[in-house]
């Protein structure tokens, strides 16, 4: 049975991933630091830390795949199908005759990738909060859509 301190540490590991909104890669750094400081103290802390890190790695991988889909599609669609005249006069950049009417169906794929990315970010935020509450209560929490990099 887990103690309150172990439950709080597991919850703090989950909550520490929210530092990604303030510190780049904080969602990896802080859980790893907390895990490495406490991994010998409890099997529960180690298991929950691995779950958290696996989830963050999975979300990073999903985000990269969606970016690799969306960014090239938007760039190719924009530069191949948008008609415009650009000129620089006296240091001012001006776009004239901008027409974006000949876009292809690929733009829809790019928009869907961006929407899936946005939904993934919202789901990640709420799953982190939910996991923190569950682990603070001593429940074993497994994140959905997680690839198990760390066993």
Buried (B, 14 or more C-beta within 10 A) or exposed (E): EBEEEBBBBBBBBBBBBBBBEEEEEBBBBBBBEBBEEBBEEBEBBBBBBBBBBBBBBBBBEBBEEBEEBBEEBBEBBBEEBBEEEEEEEEEEEEEEEEEEEEBEEBBEBBEBBBEBBEEBEEEBBEBBEEBBBBBBEBEEBEBEEBEEEEE
